[in-house]
Amino acid sequence: MLAIKNKYLPNYTYDDYVLWEGNWELIYGVPYAMAPAPMIKHQAISNKIAWQLQDVLQKCETCQALLPIDWKVDETTTVQPDNLVICHTPQEEAYINKAPKVIFEILSKSTAMVDKNLKYELYEREGVAYYIIVDPKESIAKVYMLKEGRYIKVCDAHEERVEFALEGCAFGFDFSKIW
């Protein structure tokens, strides 16, 4: 998807984004409010994902698990995935500017449409190797893998263990432990 241009809509940049109060994302120059704050179940699942990623990646010298941090894709797009894995050393302190290898987005009422559509297309375009859309209401995680520039669905995980192959390391992730 190309950047959306409309002469009637404001087009914001990263310089605008850093001045905003509250929790926002900026996608193709359009602001998206990340409010209200995530529900307890959302936070609990994110915490379990983070702990498991930290555990399975402890022996990997190139990859690390992160909680929400700004990923500055370009001047008009900055997102904050719920959980992510990077396999590079960040150039900046305030944000990452290289695509993560794995992204987990946990659905909520206010973000589901963006996570399933706009971010899906963005992450696919930017080369995120694995995109996992976690649905806390249904206790299902849709796992997608990038192949030849397009996402293919690996599985709908609930109790499954899924293997991930990254540059320099591979790991299994047990989805039964996040619900």
N, C-alpha and C positions, 0 to 999 in steps of 0.2 A: 504494500500500500504506500503510495506516495504521500508526502506531506499535504495536509488539507489546507488549502488557501481559500479564504473568503474575505472579500473586502469589507464585509460588515461585522466580522468577528475579530477581536483582538488576537494578535499572534505574539505569544510571550516567549522569552528566552531564559536560559539558565540564570542570567544576571537578575531577571525579575524573580524567578523561582526562589533564589536564596534569600530574598527579602520578605517572603510571605510568612505570616504566622500560622501555626497549626501544621497539620500533616497533609501534604499535597504531592501529587505526581504531575508531571508535565509530559504530554504525549503529542508530538507534532504541533507544538505551540499552544495546545489547549490544556487548561488546568483541570485536574480531577481531584476533588476533595476526598481525603482518606478518613472520613468521619462518618459516623461516630467511631470511637476507639473500638478495636476488635473485642468480641465477646469472650467470655471466660473459656468456652470450649475451643474457640479459635486459638487463643493464647496457649492453652494446654497442648493442643496438637502441634503448634509451632515449636514449643519447648521440647516436646518428645522428638520431633524431627531433628532439632538442633543437637540434642544430646546424642542421638544415634549417629548422626553424621560426624560429630566430633569423635565418637568412639571408633567408627569404621575407618576414619581418615588419619588416625593418630600415627600410623606408620608411614604414611605417604609424605614424602619430602616436598612435593610440588603443589599439592592441593590443600585447601583449607575451607572449612564451613564458616559461613557468616550469617548473621541475622540481618534484618533490614538495614541496608546501606544504600546511599544513592548510587545508581549506575547512570552516569552521564553518557548517553548514547551519542548525542550531538548537542548543538546549542538549543534545539527546540524540544528535546526529549530527555527527561530524567525520570527514572522509575525506581521504586524501592521494593524488590521482591521480598516475600515473607521469609524465605530461607533460600540460601544459594551456596553453591560451591564454585570457587575460583581456583584455577591452576596456573596462576601467574602472580608476580609481585606487583601490587598496585603502585602506580606512579605518583598518586596524590594521597593526601591524608583525608580529604573531605569526601571523596567519591572514588569509584572505580570507573575506568573508561574503556575497558576491554570486556567483551561478552563473558559472562559466567558460563561454566560448562553444564551446570545443573541448576534449575530453578524450580522451587516449590511455591505455588500460589494457593492459599487457602481461601476458598470462596466464602463470601459473606453477601448479604442481601445487597449492600451498596456497591460491591465491586464485581459481582459475578459476571455481568455482561462484558465489562472491560477485560476481565481475566480470561474469559472463554473466547473472546473474539479479537479485540484490539491488541492485547498483549500476546496472544497466541501468534498472530500475524507478525508482530514486532519481533518476538523472540525467534521465530522461524527465520525471518529476514536477516537478523543479526547473527545467526549461527549458533544459538544456544543448543548444545548437543542433546540435552534432555529437558523436557518441560513436563512437570507433574502438577496437575490441577486436582487439588484435594477438596472433596466435598464432605464437610463435617456432618451435614444433615443425613446424608446417605451412607456415610462411612466407606466411601469409595475414592480411590485415587486413580485418575486417568493418567497413564504414563505414556508419553510420546517421545520418540527418538528421531533425531534429524538424520535423514538419509537422502543423499543427492539433492540437498537444499529444501526438502519438504519433510514435514513431520509425518511419521507413520505411528499408528497406535500400537504400543507394545502389549498393553493389557489394562483391564480395570482391576486394580489391586485392592484387596480387602485384607485377606489373611496371607497373601503371597509374599514371597521373598523375590525381589527383582535384582538382577545383576546389572551393574553399570560399569562400562569400560571407558576410562578417561586417559588422557595423556599421562603416562608414567604410573598409573595405578588403576586398579579395578576394585570394586567393593560390592557386597550384597547389602540390600536394604530390606529390612523386615517390616512390612506395612502393618502386620498384626500388632506391633508395639506402639503405634501412634494413636489408636482410638481409645 
